Amino acid sequence: MGLNLKKKDWSWGKEESNLWDLLKEEINVKEILFDDNLEEEMSLDTKITPELESEGMLREITRLIQESRQEAGYTPKDSIEISLSAEGKLLEIISNQLDWLKRETNAASVKVGFLEKFDLKKELETDWGKILLTTIKI
């Protein structure tokens, strides 16, 4: 998603990248573009690309993993292993982003499949399907 702005007399310009970055974060868009040809002062591109959809799935999975960590009584300092099982597109996205999920959840390892021993086994419901999550503190 992006925000398109008509070039006007802005009090801060394109070179004020830190302010534009803050604005992007606050309104949750990927980019801000200046376009003199806009009819309105601004327009919002709301097209959901496959990349944005994948990113949304990963954020949701990360949120669910963090909730599960808390439910299991883990502290942020605890070293854990995570396994995830899913189907279809969800499995493909998880498989391609194991390192990212590991970093975002502060896990010692994240893998696709099942842990034989686990502290927590939970089925997570997402907009894209079900995920079976197992974790163990190591």
Secondary structure, 3 states (H helix, E strand, C coil): CEEEECCCCCCCCCCCHHHHHHHHHHHCCCEEEECCCCCCCEEEECCCCHHHHHHHHHHHHHHHHHHHHHHCCCCCCCCEEEEEECCHHHHHHHHHCHHHHHHHHCCCEEEECCCCCCCEEEEEEECCEEEEEEEEEC
